[in-house]
Amino acid sequence: MGALGLVLNMIVLWNTIYIAATVKQLRSEGYPVADEDVVRLSPLLYEHINMLGRYSFSVPEAVTKGELRPLRNPADDE
């Protein structure tokens, strides 16, 4: 049970950091992000986390310097 709590806490922390970075980037690019919408965001989502499979724990150089991974641009997926 302890490992499950650790995984849940890591997912919530990861999501919280990247949600904040995404909102900041959207606002800096001029998108209207209402505070009323931001308060309804939840860091408890986990569909984007692969719970099964093989993992690599190598850390990119930028991350070791304290930077976040680059955010995905949905327009690039088209």
Number of C-alpha atoms within 10 A of each C-alpha: 5 7 8 9 10 11 12 14 14 12 16 16 14 12 17 16 12 16 16 12 15 14 17 13 13 13 13 10 9 8 11 10 12 10 9 8 8 12 8 8 11 11 16 13 11 12 7 6 8 9 10 6 5 6 8 5 5 6 8 11 9 11 11 9 8 8 10 13 10 10 10 9 7 7 6 6 6 4
